[in-house]
Amino acid sequence: MNHDADGAELLTIGAFARASRLSPKALRLYDELRLLPPAHIDPVNGYRRYAPAQLERARLVAWLRRLGMPLTRIREVCELAPDTAAEAVAAYWAQVEADTAARRDLAAFLVDQLQRKDTAPMTASATPLTMRYAARTDRGLVRPANQDAAHAGPRLLAVADGYGPEGYRAAAAAVSALQRLEDAPAGTDPLAALEEAARRAHRAAPTADEATGSTLTALLRAGSQLALLHLGDSRAYVLRDSGLFRITHDHSLVQSLIDEGRLTPEEVPSHPQRAQLLRSLDGGSPFTPDLQLLDARPGERYLLCTDGLTGVVPPESLQDVLTAAATPEQAVADLIALAHAAGAPDNVACVVADLHPADAEVPAA
């Protein structure tokens, strides 16, 4: 077979590759994925031949790959009508721009963190830190019970979001297991202490006929450093002169789909599995927290919160409140008020803490 159904001569894979600006290797891959199958494969020698009419689809695939679109999404776009495909490409690019902005903020945060390494020893000895803090949980306007837990103290900040029939017990136990770190002796390794305390909570998580467990996000102050432990989709942020940075990454199914390019952030609220976690404290799955040591400085404000806040309040509104509130107490109250104004469909827990030089006068509430 050397001609297609319309009588046009079929192209060899080499000729089709040159015309479409796709390599023969890429064409073989797209054939395996059924994204761009050839019009004919010789049953004897296996040679692939393509119809000239396939060039339009091939060029679209090439352009979409240049945009960085994942192959699974390209397949979906190629099956759409032109107008709908155009909308899909526009939506994808809007997501890319949003992701790029988020990565730019993360890069700025990491650059700042790395630059601090040179001055961290000097800062630690010259500027001992203390914290002014506030914590609050709220049932919200829809849920019949509050399964969130929070703690704020001189050294420890923590939030936990329980789920399942014993969710409150799981969240409360997770925070309680960490609270003893407030009295840890000087010289204790903060990351190791956080990890061990959370591991105990993981092992002791209550069991039930239905899935039960809790998220956990915590910061433990040690000198001028903050040890961060994170499991689940609660979040931690830091407000600095350069802006608000999220310093945790959600361990959730929808976040993994976003990372793979299969879901946009705008689609998360309507996704049927938006509450499914990939990591948590549940006693049954592997214990795999994110652990990080941050260099902290006076003037920074930290926010820890459950998804009852971040699910309904956008980052720019979080930043506005954290920038404007005179005290952590006011910030916590204003953030929960924002969640209520957005309908508060879930429980809310949030902790806000300001870092001050230890010998400085702390602002009154």
Residue, then its C-alpha position, 0 to 999 in steps of 0.5 A: m500500500n503506497h497511497d492513502a484512501d484519497g489517492a495521495e502517495l504515502l510518505t516514508i517515516g524519514a520523509f514524514a519526519r522531515a515534513s513534520r519536524l519530528s524525529p523518527k524516534a519521536l514518531r515511533l514513540y507517538d505510534e506506541l502511545r497511539l497518539l500518531p499511528p502511521a497510515h500503514i505498516d508493512p506486514v513483512n518489513g515493518y516499515r511505517r508510512y504516513a498519509p500527507a493528511q496526517l501532517e497537520r496533526a503531527r505539526l500540532v503535536a510538535w508545537l504542543r511538545r515545544l510548549g512542554m505539554p505532557l503527551t497525555r494532554i496532547r492526546e486529549v487536545c488532538e481529539l478536540a474540535p479546533d475551537t475547544a482545542a484552542e481553549a484547552v491550549a490557552a488554559y494549559w498556558a495559563q497554568v504554565e504561567a502560574d506554575t512559573a510564577a510559583r517556581r520563581d517565588l520558590a527560587a527567590f526563597l531558595v536563593d535567600q536561604l542559601q545566601r543566609k548560609d554564609t552569615a548564619p553562624m554570625t547571626a545565630s550568635a549575635t541575634p538570639l530569637t524569640m517568638r510572638y505567636a497565636a493559634r486558633t481552630d474553628r469548626g467552620l460553617v458546614r462540618p458538624a465537628n472540629q477535627d483540626a488541632a493546633h499549637a503555638g508555644p515559645r519553641l513549637l508551632a504545629v497544625a494537624d487536620g484529622y480525617g475519618p471517624e477518629g480524625y479528631r483523636a488522630a490530630a490531637a494526638a499528633v500535636s500532643a506528641l510534639q508538645r513535649l518538645e517545648d521542654a527539650p534540652a538545649g543542644t537537641d537536634p531539632l530535626a531528629a526530635l521532630e521526626e521521632a516525635a511524629r514517628r511515635a504519633h504515626r505508630a499510635a494513630p487510632t484505628a477504625d473500620e474506616a480510614t483514619g489519620s491526620t496531616l501534620t505540619a510543624l516548626l521547631r525553633a532552635g536558636s536562629q533555625l527552624a526545623l520543619l516537618h510536613l506530612g499531608d496537605s496542611r501548609a506552612y508559609v513565611l512572610r519576608d520583605s520579598g513576599l509570601f512563600r509557601i515552604t511545603h508541598d502538598h502530599s495529595l492526589v490532586q497535587s500529584l496530578i498538577d505536578e504531572g500536568r494532568l490537572t490545573p489548580e482551578e480544577v482542584p475544588s471540583h475534583p472528586q478525589r481532592a481530599q485524598l492524601l498520599r502521605s499522612l499519619d495513619g499508622g498503616s502506611p510508611f512514615t515518610p515526612d518532608l524534613q527541612l532546616l530553615d535559617a530564620r531572622p527577626g522580622e519574619r512572620y510564619l503561617l501554618c494552616t490546614d486546607g480549610l483555610t487555603g482551600v477557600v482563601p487565595p495566596e494573595s489574600l493570605q499575604d494581605v492579611l499577614t502583611a496588615a495585621a499588627t499582631p499574630e492574634q489579629a492575623v489569626a482572627d482575620l484569616i479565620a474571618l476570611a474563611h467564614a466570608a468564603g463559606a468555611p466549608d471545612n474546619v480551619a486551624c491556623v498558627v501565626a508567629d513573629l520572630h523577634p530578637a530575644d532582647a527586643e521589646v515585643p509589641a503588645a497585643 
